[in-house]
Amino acid sequence: MSLLREGGPAVGRPLALGPVRLRNRFVAAPMERNYCEPDGTVTDRYTAYLARRAVGGAALVFAEAAYVRADGKGRLRQLGVDTDARVPGLARLAAAVHDGGALLGVELNHGGRTAQSAVSGCRPVAPSPVPCLPAGGEVPREASTAEVYELADAYGHGARRCREAGVDVISIHGAHGYLVHQFLSPVFNLRTDEFADPLRFLGLVVEAVREQAGPDVAVGLRLSAHEGFEGGLTARRTFELISCARLDLLDFLDVSAGSYEAGQWSIQPAEWEPGLLAPYAARYRALGLPVGVAGRINTPESAEAVVAGGQADFVSLARTLHADADFPRHALTGGPYRPCIACNHCIDRLGTGEPIPCTVNPRAGREHLSPPAAPATPGTVPVAPVRPGAPAAPGRPGAVLVIGAGPAGLEAARLLAEQGRRVQVLEREEHVGGRVALAGRLRAYPEHHRLLRWWAAELDRLGVAVRTGTPATREEPARHEADAIVLATGGTGHLPDVPGVRLPHVLDVRDWLALGQDVPRSCVVWGADREGVAVADHLAAGGAEVLLIGSQPSLAPDVGRRAKILMVPRLTENPKVRVLLESTVSAIEPDRLLVRSGGRSEWLPVSGPLLVSHGVVPRTGRSAGQSAGQFDGLLAACEDRRPRLGVHVIGDAGDSGGSLHRCFVAAEEVAEAIARAGDQHR
């Protein structure tokens, strides 16, 4: 939706941060990505990623939290500003971001108690020896009084390196439970020396950074409005502290929230409302500095409401720009944008050391593989480069038949239409979306509908014909003159081979969702994977008594901590939910189950439906000799047509399903394969 109106949108107006000027109010927030070398040096991947966000229209593009000293490193491939050897890489980064028309910012950080020796090679150092269990639980050593001064100086040295590299804006990370925040917190600062004063260390850091940054670099502070857990800093106490800080040496404040002990406040789940931190930020405007705010600002409307409503002067966007680098440009011009669904797949991949992906944007982190964007004219919002899959010349000829309108099929259709091909999509159901539409009915996934709306708008824009209510029989391919066929027929729920599994009250979780029935009074969910846990959570929220049985040792081990940060505590703390892990069902009867757990079997009385979550079987009948009813032979029927650009099986219909992210990646790979085949046939 366009924000264009008389006088222009508030988010489109320039803003001064001390000595620098932002072209608009969109800031690409610090977000860790695992795109650096293990020693903290900037890579081509990192440079291309940030440059692409600059081209997309952000006014200020922040690199991630950069460690100022080796013992403050928290991630295997985190950006470092700890030695002068990092300056050349930062300089290349600054030049690339400037070429895209934006300013470059760097956030200075030290992990303190959150850093772990397995990553940094050093024993962590902190205000007090309080371990951080969510980060690994290693007990840090308490910094001596003299060393605290050295730590403050390390921030200053990091600022100098940033200045020498051409960085425009420096932010001091005083949020999310890192070192500066630890000194502020009464839970983690148990000192009795001069640094028992929660503001003493922050004051030294601000002074050191301001001195080393020089007069031409803006300096700000990122803060958590509250720590988010009982006994931690409240919103009131945090405001009192920041009000007494060295604000005279700062050019802006950037408001976030949370800590490692309350990570849901730092990286908010999809269930929470957009812009939820804006009211916390609003009070900081009374301190006289420009104020930014983060927190689920993922639509043009929510960004405009924050700025136009006077709650903040700029918005800090991380996952939103990870999903679509062009979000600022689209927001200001009314173009369609790819929505972030706040699934937190990106954040949960950080701990692996692998480059973080994006569920809905397979190009995120792979910008270095695409042609570079053209430099922007200073002060303007640049035109983005051609998207992958879009035609560089007039549209490629050829017709493509896509069978199945789930996530893999819809994305393949969109990319192929962008190539200029005539695309028709057939879907057996009366609606599109497949398991994305089903997941969108659950409490934990309220943003999935936005992805469906985006696909609908994109396919309409590209002229893709979509026919619903069309079963994928083996006769269907013969009715179409297609140069390529994409089979995206999805899968059917796998029912384990145990006595009673065919009883009428036994259903796959997806089939139950498709029926759209009311929440029952009681229910059994057999399978504690991602889907099973999400359905159990939804049922419990509706008031059902739930027995959750899983062979897994923990709930939803196939997803990371952030993706289930609300669901798991809700289930384990709900008195109407019983969880049996490392257990399995051996037999099913209408009113009882034979459950094997801990080496012994026991019949348990149950009532209501038994919902099974044990994965899917491809509908093409191709995999592991599994039969899929009327879908058997569909693949053979498609191959009998011998389309010149091939038959391609994607998503749950083949071996590229299992997650929404894999569906996006598979769709891109198929679109590229068809493009290559078409070029060879010219």
GIJOVEN-V568553 format. One record per pair of residues at least 4 apart in sequence whose C-alpha atoms are under 7 Angstrom apart, sorted by the first residue. I is the first residue (numbers start at 0). J is the second residue. D is the distance in whole Angstrom. If there is no record, write none. Layout:
BEGIN
I;J;D
I;J;D
END
This chain:
BEGIN
0;333;5
1;330;6
1;331;6
1;332;6
1;333;4
2;8;6
2;330;7
2;331;6
2;333;7
3;7;6
3;8;6
3;331;7
3;332;7
4;8;7
7;11;7
9;303;6
9;306;6
9;307;5
10;23;6
10;24;5
10;25;7
10;303;6
10;306;6
11;23;5
11;24;6
11;331;7
12;22;7
12;23;5
12;24;7
13;20;7
13;21;5
13;22;5
13;23;5
13;24;7
14;20;6
14;21;5
14;22;7
14;23;7
14;24;7
15;19;6
15;20;4
15;21;6
16;20;6
16;217;6
16;250;6
16;251;6
16;289;7
17;217;6
17;250;5
18;215;6
18;216;6
18;217;6
19;217;6
21;58;5
21;59;7
22;58;5
22;378;6
23;58;6
24;58;7
24;312;7
24;313;5
24;314;6
25;57;5
25;58;6
25;313;6
25;314;6
25;315;7
25;327;6
26;57;6
26;58;6
26;59;5
26;60;6
26;314;6
26;315;5
26;316;6
27;57;6
27;59;6
27;60;5
27;61;6
27;315;6
27;316;5
27;317;6
27;320;7
28;60;7
28;61;5
28;315;5
28;316;5
28;317;5
29;61;5
29;62;5
29;63;4
29;64;6
29;106;7
29;317;7
30;63;5
30;317;6
31;63;5
31;64;7
31;77;7
32;349;7
32;354;6
32;355;5
33;76;5
33;77;6
33;349;7
33;352;6
33;353;6
33;354;5
33;355;6
34;42;7
34;44;6
34;45;5
34;76;6
34;354;6
35;39;6
35;40;6
35;41;5
35;42;5
35;45;6
35;76;5
35;77;6
35;78;6
36;40;5
36;41;7
36;42;7
36;76;6
37;75;6
37;76;5
39;76;6
39;77;6
39;78;4
39;79;4
40;78;6
40;79;7
40;85;6
40;88;6
41;45;6
41;78;7
41;88;5
41;89;7
42;46;6
43;47;6
43;367;6
44;48;6
44;364;7
44;365;7
44;366;7
44;367;5
45;49;6
46;50;6
46;92;5
46;95;7
47;51;6
47;366;6
47;367;5
48;52;7
48;364;6
48;366;6
49;53;6
49;60;7
49;96;7
50;54;6
50;95;5
50;96;5
50;99;6
51;55;6
51;324;6
52;56;7
52;57;6
52;60;7
52;324;5
53;57;5
53;60;6
53;96;6
53;99;5
53;100;6
53;101;5
54;99;5
54;100;7
54;381;6
54;383;6
55;324;5
55;325;4
55;326;7
55;327;6
55;328;6
55;381;7
55;383;6
56;325;6
56;327;5
56;328;5
56;380;5
56;381;6
57;101;7
57;327;6
58;101;5
58;102;6
59;101;5
59;102;5
59;103;6
59;104;7
60;101;7
60;102;6
60;103;5
60;104;6
61;103;6
61;104;4
61;105;5
62;104;6
62;105;5
62;106;7
63;78;7
63;105;7
63;106;6
64;106;5
64;107;6
64;108;6
65;77;7
65;78;5
65;79;5
65;80;6
65;106;6
65;107;5
65;108;6
66;71;6
66;72;5
66;78;7
66;79;5
66;80;6
66;81;6
66;107;6
66;108;5
66;109;5
67;71;7
67;79;7
67;80;5
67;81;5
67;107;6
67;108;6
67;109;6
67;153;6
67;154;6
67;157;6
68;81;5
68;109;7
68;153;6
69;81;7
69;119;6
70;119;6
70;121;5
70;122;7
70;123;6
71;109;4
71;110;4
71;111;6
71;114;6
72;109;7
72;110;6
72;114;6
72;119;5
73;110;6
73;113;7
73;114;5
73;115;7
73;118;6
73;119;7
74;118;6
75;118;6
75;352;6
76;352;6
79;85;7
80;85;6
80;157;5
80;160;7
81;157;6
83;160;7
85;89;6
86;90;6
86;160;6
86;164;5
87;91;6
87;164;7
88;92;6
89;93;6
89;164;6
90;94;6
90;164;4
90;165;6
91;95;6
92;96;6
93;97;6
93;103;6
93;165;6
93;166;6
94;98;6
95;99;7
96;100;7
96;101;6
96;102;7
96;103;6
97;101;5
97;102;6
98;374;5
98;375;6
99;374;5
99;375;5
100;375;5
100;376;7
100;377;6
100;378;7
102;167;6
103;166;5
103;167;5
103;168;6
104;166;6
104;167;6
104;168;4
104;169;6
105;168;6
105;169;5
105;170;6
106;169;6
106;170;5
106;171;6
106;172;6
107;154;7
107;157;7
107;170;6
107;171;5
107;172;6
108;171;7
108;172;5
109;177;6
109;178;6
110;114;5
110;177;5
110;178;6
111;123;6
111;124;5
111;125;5
111;177;6
111;178;5
112;123;6
112;124;6
112;125;5
112;130;6
112;131;6
112;139;6
113;131;6
113;134;6
113;177;7
114;123;6
115;119;6
115;122;7
115;123;6
115;135;7
115;137;6
116;120;5
116;121;5
116;122;5
116;123;6
122;139;7
123;139;5
123;140;6
124;139;5
124;140;5
124;141;6
124;142;6
125;139;6
125;140;6
125;141;5
125;142;6
125;178;7
126;141;6
126;142;6
126;181;7
126;182;6
126;187;7
126;188;5
126;190;7
127;140;7
127;141;5
127;187;6
127;188;6
127;189;6
127;190;7
128;138;6
128;139;5
128;140;5
128;141;5
129;138;6
129;139;7
129;187;6
130;136;5
130;137;6
130;138;5
130;139;6
131;135;6
131;136;5
131;137;7
132;136;4
133;259;6
133;260;7
142;146;6
142;147;6
143;147;6
144;148;7
145;149;7
146;150;6
147;151;6
148;152;6
149;153;6
150;154;7
151;155;7
151;203;6
151;204;5
151;207;7
152;156;6
152;207;6
153;157;6
154;158;6
154;204;6
154;207;7
154;208;6
155;159;6
155;207;5
155;208;4
155;211;6
156;160;6
156;211;7
157;161;6
158;162;6
158;208;6
158;211;6
158;212;5
159;163;6
159;211;5
159;212;6
160;164;6
161;165;6
161;166;5
162;166;5
162;212;6
167;216;5
167;217;6
168;216;5
168;217;5
168;218;6
169;217;6
169;218;5
169;219;6
170;218;6
170;219;5
170;220;5
170;221;6
171;219;6
171;220;5
171;221;6
172;220;6
172;221;5
172;222;7
173;177;7
173;179;5
173;180;5
173;220;6
173;221;5
173;222;5
174;180;5
174;221;6
174;222;4
174;223;5
174;256;7
175;180;7
175;223;6
175;256;7
175;257;5
175;258;4
175;259;6
175;265;6
176;180;5
176;181;6
176;258;4
176;259;6
177;181;6
178;182;7
179;183;7
179;201;6
180;184;6
181;187;5
181;188;6
182;187;7
182;188;5
182;197;5
182;200;7
183;197;4
183;198;6
184;188;6
184;231;7
184;232;6
185;189;7
185;231;7
186;230;7
186;231;6
188;195;7
189;195;7
190;194;6
190;195;5
191;195;5
194;199;6
194;200;6
198;202;6
198;244;7
199;203;6
200;204;6
201;205;6
202;206;6
202;244;7
202;245;6
203;207;6
204;208;6
205;209;6
206;210;6
207;211;6
208;212;6
209;213;7
209;218;7
209;248;6
212;216;6
217;250;6
218;249;5
218;250;5
218;251;7
219;249;5
219;250;5
219;251;5
219;252;6
220;251;7
220;252;5
220;253;6
221;252;6
221;253;5
221;254;6
222;253;6
222;254;5
222;255;6
223;254;6
223;255;5
223;256;4
223;257;6
224;234;5
224;237;6
224;254;6
224;255;6
224;256;5
224;279;6
225;232;5
225;233;5
225;234;5
225;237;6
225;256;5
225;257;6
226;231;5
226;232;5
226;233;7
226;256;6
226;257;4
226;258;5
226;261;7
227;231;7
227;257;5
227;258;7
227;261;5
227;264;7
228;260;7
228;261;6
232;236;6
232;237;6
233;237;6
234;238;6
235;239;6
236;240;6
237;241;6
238;242;6
239;243;7
240;244;7
242;286;7
250;288;6
251;288;5
251;289;5
251;290;6
252;288;7
252;289;6
252;290;5
252;291;6
253;290;6
253;291;4
253;292;6
254;280;6
254;291;6
254;292;5
254;293;6
255;265;7
255;276;7
255;292;6
255;293;5
255;294;7
256;264;5
256;265;5
257;261;5
257;262;6
257;264;4
257;265;5
258;262;6
258;265;6
262;266;6
263;267;5
263;268;6
263;564;7
267;271;7
267;294;7
267;295;7
268;341;6
269;340;7
269;341;5
269;342;7
269;443;7
269;444;6
269;445;6
269;446;6
270;443;6
270;444;7
270;445;6
273;294;7
273;295;4
273;296;5
273;297;7
273;301;7
274;294;6
274;295;5
274;296;5
274;301;6
275;294;6
276;280;6
276;292;7
276;293;7
276;294;6
277;281;6
277;292;6
277;305;6
277;310;6
277;311;7
278;310;6
280;292;6
280;310;6
280;311;6
281;310;4
281;311;6
283;290;7
284;288;6
284;289;7
284;290;6
289;312;6
290;311;5
290;312;5
290;313;7
291;311;5
291;312;6
291;313;5
291;314;5
291;315;6
292;311;6
292;313;7
292;314;5
292;315;6
293;314;6
293;315;5
293;316;6
296;301;6
296;302;6
296;316;7
297;301;7
297;319;5
297;339;7
298;302;6
299;303;6
299;330;5
300;304;6
301;305;6
302;306;6
302;314;7
303;307;6
304;308;5
305;309;6
305;310;5
305;311;6
306;310;6
306;311;5
306;312;6
306;313;6
316;320;6
317;321;6
318;322;6
318;339;7
319;323;6
319;339;5
320;324;5
320;326;6
321;357;7
321;363;6
322;337;6
322;338;6
322;339;5
322;357;6
322;359;6
322;360;5
323;336;7
323;337;6
325;329;6
326;330;6
326;336;6
327;331;6
328;332;6
328;380;6
329;333;5
329;334;4
329;335;6
329;336;6
330;334;7
337;453;7
338;449;7
338;450;6
340;446;5
340;447;6
342;562;6
343;347;6
343;561;6
343;562;6
344;348;6
344;357;7
344;358;6
344;562;7
345;355;5
345;356;5
345;357;6
347;559;5
347;560;7
347;561;6
348;353;7
348;355;6
349;353;7
349;355;6
356;361;7
356;363;6
356;364;7
357;361;6
357;363;6
358;659;6
358;660;4
359;660;6
359;663;7
361;663;6
361;664;6
362;366;6
372;383;7
372;384;5
375;379;7
375;381;5
385;389;6
388;414;5
388;415;7
388;417;6
388;418;6
388;670;7
389;417;5
389;418;5
390;394;6
390;417;6
390;418;5
390;419;6
394;418;6
394;419;4
394;420;7
395;418;6
395;419;5
395;420;6
396;419;7
396;420;6
397;420;5
397;421;6
397;482;6
398;420;6
398;421;5
398;422;6
398;481;5
398;482;5
398;483;7
399;421;6
399;422;5
399;423;6
399;481;5
399;482;6
399;483;5
399;484;6
400;422;6
400;423;5
400;424;6
400;481;6
400;483;6
400;484;5
400;485;6
401;408;6
401;412;7
401;423;6
401;424;5
401;425;6
401;484;6
401;485;5
401;486;6
401;487;7
402;424;6
402;425;5
402;426;6
402;471;7
402;485;6
402;486;5
402;487;6
402;488;6
403;408;6
403;424;7
403;425;6
403;426;5
403;486;7
403;487;5
403;488;5
404;408;5
404;409;5
404;424;7
404;425;7
404;426;5
404;431;5
404;432;6
404;433;7
405;409;6
405;431;6
405;432;4
405;433;4
405;434;7
406;410;6
406;432;6
406;433;7
406;435;7
406;662;6
407;411;6
407;487;6
407;649;7
407;650;5
407;662;5
407;663;6
407;666;6
408;412;6
408;487;5
409;413;6
409;454;7
410;414;6
410;663;6
410;666;6
411;415;6
411;666;5
411;667;7
411;670;6
412;416;6
412;422;6
413;417;6
413;457;7
413;458;6
414;418;7
414;670;6
415;419;7
415;420;6
415;670;6
416;420;5
416;421;6
416;422;6
416;461;6
416;463;7
417;461;7
422;463;5
422;464;7
423;463;6
423;464;5
423;465;6
424;464;6
424;465;5
424;466;6
425;465;6
425;466;5
425;467;6
425;469;6
426;431;7
426;466;6
426;467;5
426;468;6
426;469;5
426;470;7
427;467;6
427;468;5
427;469;4
427;470;4
427;471;6
428;467;6
428;468;5
429;467;5
429;468;5
430;467;6
432;436;5
432;451;6
433;437;7
434;438;6
435;439;6
435;447;6
436;448;7
437;512;6
437;513;7
438;444;6
439;444;5
439;445;6
439;446;7
439;447;5
439;448;6
441;445;7
441;534;7
441;537;6
442;537;5
443;533;7
447;451;7
448;452;6
449;453;6
450;454;6
451;455;6
452;456;6
453;457;6
454;458;6
455;459;6
456;460;6
457;461;6
458;462;6
458;463;5
459;463;6
471;475;6
472;629;7
472;630;7
472;633;7
473;632;6
473;633;5
473;636;6
476;636;7
476;637;6
477;640;7
481;642;6
482;642;5
482;643;5
482;644;5
483;642;5
483;643;7
483;644;5
483;645;5
483;646;6
484;645;7
484;646;5
484;647;6
485;646;6
485;647;5
485;648;6
486;647;6
486;648;5
486;649;6
487;648;6
487;649;5
487;650;6
487;652;6
488;618;6
488;652;5
489;617;6
489;618;6
489;650;6
489;651;4
489;652;4
490;615;5
490;616;5
490;617;4
490;618;5
490;651;5
490;652;6
491;615;5
491;616;5
491;617;7
491;618;6
492;507;5
492;614;6
492;615;4
492;616;6
493;613;6
493;614;6
493;615;5
493;616;6
494;500;7
494;611;7
494;613;7
496;500;7
497;585;6
497;586;6
498;586;5
498;587;6
499;586;6
499;587;5
499;588;6
500;505;6
500;587;6
501;505;7
504;608;5
504;609;6
505;608;6
505;609;5
505;610;6
506;510;6
506;511;6
506;609;6
506;610;5
506;611;6
507;511;6
507;610;5
507;611;5
507;612;6
508;512;6
508;610;5
508;611;6
508;612;6
509;513;6
510;514;6
518;538;6
518;541;6
518;543;7
519;543;6
519;607;7
520;543;5
520;544;6
521;543;5
521;544;4
521;545;6
521;606;6
521;607;5
522;543;7
522;544;6
522;545;5
522;546;6
522;606;6
522;607;5
522;608;5
522;609;6
523;545;6
523;546;5
523;547;6
523;608;6
523;609;5
523;610;6
524;531;6
524;535;6
524;546;6
524;547;5
524;548;6
524;609;6
524;610;5
524;611;6
525;547;6
525;548;5
525;549;6
525;610;6
525;611;5
525;612;6
526;531;5
526;548;6
526;549;5
526;611;6
526;612;5
526;613;6
527;531;5
527;532;5
527;547;7
527;548;6
527;549;5
527;551;7
527;554;6
527;555;6
528;532;6
528;554;7
528;555;4
528;556;7
528;557;6
529;533;6
529;555;5
529;557;6
529;558;7
530;534;6
530;612;7
531;535;6
531;612;5
532;536;6
532;554;7
532;555;6
533;537;6
534;538;6
535;539;6
535;545;7
535;547;7
536;540;6
536;566;6
536;570;6
537;541;6
538;542;7
538;543;6
539;543;5
539;544;6
539;545;6
544;575;5
544;576;6
545;575;6
545;576;5
545;577;6
546;576;6
546;577;5
546;578;6
547;577;6
547;578;5
547;579;6
548;578;6
548;579;5
548;580;6
548;582;6
548;583;7
549;579;6
549;580;5
549;581;6
549;582;6
549;583;6
550;580;6
550;581;4
550;582;5
550;583;6
551;580;6
551;581;5
552;580;6
552;581;5
553;580;7
554;567;7
558;562;6
560;564;6
563;567;6
565;569;6
566;570;6
567;571;6
568;572;6
569;573;6
570;576;6
581;596;6
582;594;7
582;595;6
582;596;4
583;594;6
583;595;5
583;596;7
584;592;7
584;593;6
584;594;5
584;595;6
585;593;5
585;594;6
585;595;7
586;592;6
586;593;5
587;591;6
587;592;5
587;593;7
588;592;6
590;604;6
590;605;5
590;606;6
591;602;6
591;603;5
591;604;4
591;605;5
592;602;5
592;603;5
592;604;7
592;605;7
593;600;7
593;601;6
593;602;4
593;603;6
594;600;5
594;601;5
594;602;6
595;599;6
595;600;4
595;601;6
596;600;6
617;622;6
617;651;6
617;652;4
617;653;6
618;627;5
618;630;6
618;652;6
619;627;7
619;630;5
619;631;6
619;632;7
619;633;6
619;634;6
619;652;6
620;624;7
620;625;6
620;626;5
620;627;5
620;630;7
620;631;5
626;631;6
627;631;6
632;636;6
633;637;6
634;638;6
635;639;6
636;640;7
637;646;7
638;646;6
641;645;7
642;646;7
644;673;6
644;676;6
644;677;6
647;669;7
648;652;6
648;653;6
649;653;5
649;655;6
649;665;6
650;654;7
650;655;5
650;656;4
650;662;5
650;665;7
651;655;6
651;656;4
651;657;6
655;661;6
655;662;6
655;665;6
656;661;6
656;662;6
657;661;7
658;662;7
659;663;7
660;664;6
661;665;6
662;666;6
663;667;6
664;668;6
665;669;6
666;670;6
667;671;6
668;672;6
669;673;6
670;674;6
671;675;6
672;676;6
673;677;6
674;678;6
675;679;6
676;680;6
677;681;7
END
